[in-house]
Amino acid sequence: MNKNDPLLSLRNQIDAIDQEIQALISKRAECAVEVAKVKQAAGDTNFYRPEREAQVLQKVRDRNKSLLSDDEIARLFREIMSACLALEQPLKVAYLGPEGTYTQSAALKQFGHSVSTLPCAAIDEVFREVEAGNADYGVVPVENSTEGMVNQTMDMFITSPSIICGEVSLRIQHHLLSRLSNMANIQRIYSHQQSFAQCREWLNSHMLGVERIAVNSNAEAAKLAAAENNSAAIAGETAGEIYHLQSLVKNIEDDPENTTRFLVISRQKTEPTGNDKTSILLVAQNDPGALYSLLEPFRRFAVNMTRVESRPSRRGIWEYVFFVDIEGHFDDKNVQLALSAVKAEALMFKCLGSYPRAMMK
């Protein structure tokens, strides 16, 4: 290749830049190890701090002036941070498995690929692994933009001592996966019941007479489809790669903006970042206007309420538990005043945690 070739010149520039990037990443890793030593000397064993991670990533996004999007540049830094944190203390993260679920994707999005992941067969098992100390963190689905709340997760918060320390929003793209190459030969489709609901219109238009079998997760659906003839699964691209299935049709979800919100649970509280949410659990008095009285302090103290959901309490007939999300951190003065007033009105009050708001889809 000619020395004056513009392509060669550009490649040489890229090689030089890569060398600088690698040297700086090495320096960052060395600093991470020193941070671990300082924390150990001070008796601090919490090497991962969700609020610190959120602040660093927000700074990355704020100063981004590159051709890469804010989300892309943040993803790159997330992986660098994950690798550096693994030098301090490898984290174990439990998630709703098996391998290849959207929940695993959410866990890796939150913590990066340098963590150790622990697949669990059910949502309650994720909570138990965190409560027992077998996992440092857990990731569970809580809400889908199309189908609403995940009731199993909501119910677990009623009794679990686990604390919410983060949230993850993940764009969900469903594919029809199969060993077959012809849709006409598919006799049954496996998927999670939420995914069936999210793809209802497409299924009714293209697979109306095909049996639909609900299973615990999309990854389990892919595993079953890989082991059977004339079967298919609705799952994500990662599950298709793991179980060697081809994608017959991509993006069959009815809503192109289909997004699922996941919560990160742990045993530790999270400090304020300035861009936080707080989740609480309430039971109202069984009196006229009780719910209004319960929620009115949020208006009085200028606290924005972003979500209210109800579930049967399982303690009495027609008694309901309300799950409420508000903007702000428990340590914020106006939030403390509002929650103090709410607690005085409630039959039951439980703060589920304050945590950084999710930044990326």
C-alpha positions, 0 to 999 in steps of 0.5 A: 500500500502506498505511504501516501494512501489516505486510507493508510494514513487514517488507519495509522491515526486509529492505531495511535488513538487506540494505543492512547485509549488503552493506556488511559483505560489501564490507568483507570484500572490502576486507580480502581484498585487503589480505591479498593485499598482505601475502602478496605482500610476504612472498613468499607466493603460496598465497592459498588455504589449505584449513585456513584455509577449513575453520576459518572454516567450522567457526566459522560452523557453531559460532556459527549460531543462526539458522533456517537449518541449519548446512549452509545457513549454511556454503554462504552463507559459502562463496560469500562466501569464494569471491568474496573469494578471487577478488579475491586470486587467481582459482583454476583447478580441474580436475575430471572433466568434461564440464560437469554432472558430479557432480564439478563439483558437488563442486568448486563445493561445495568452492571456490564459484562464483567459481573457474575450472573446467577439465573433463577427459575422464578422472581421470588427466587431472585429475592431470596438469593439477595436476602440470603446474601448469595447474590449482591444484587437482583434484577426483576421485571416490574412493568411493561409499557404495553401490558402493565405491571408484573404482579409477582414482583409487586407481591414480593415487595409486600413481604421482602426486606429487599431494597430497590437501589436502581431501575433499568429501562429496556427496549423489548424486540420480540422475534419469532424463533424456530429450527424451521425455515417455514412458518407454515409448518409451525404447530405450537408457539412457546413464550411468556404470557406477557410476550404473547400479550405484547404480540397479540395483534401480529399473532392473530393476523399471522398465526391464528390457528397455532397453539400458544403455550405460556412458559416462565420466560422467553429463554425457556420458550427458546430452549423448548423450541430448540428441542422440539420439531414443529415448534417456535418461540417468541423471544429476543435475539440473544435467546435465539443465538444461545439456543441456535434458532433462526429468526423467521420474523423480527420485531413482531411486537404490536407497539414499536416502542415496547419497553420493560422497566426492571428494578435492581434490588439489594440489601443496601440503601442508595445515596442521593444523586439529584435525579432520583425516584422513591418507591413506597407501599401503602395501605389506606384506611377503609373510609370515604376519601381515605385514598385522597387523604393518603395521597394529598401530602404529595401535592402539599409538599410539591412532590411529583407522583409518577405512578400509582398501582393497587394489588390485593393485600392478601390480609383481608377481603377488599383490602388493597396495597398501593404501590406509589412512585414519586420523584426525589430521594428519601433524604430530600426535605420535601420528600421527608415531609410528604412521606411523614404526613402520608405515614400518619394517614396509612394503615401500613407504610413501607419505603421500598427504596430511593434510587437513580432514575433510569437514563437509557432505553 
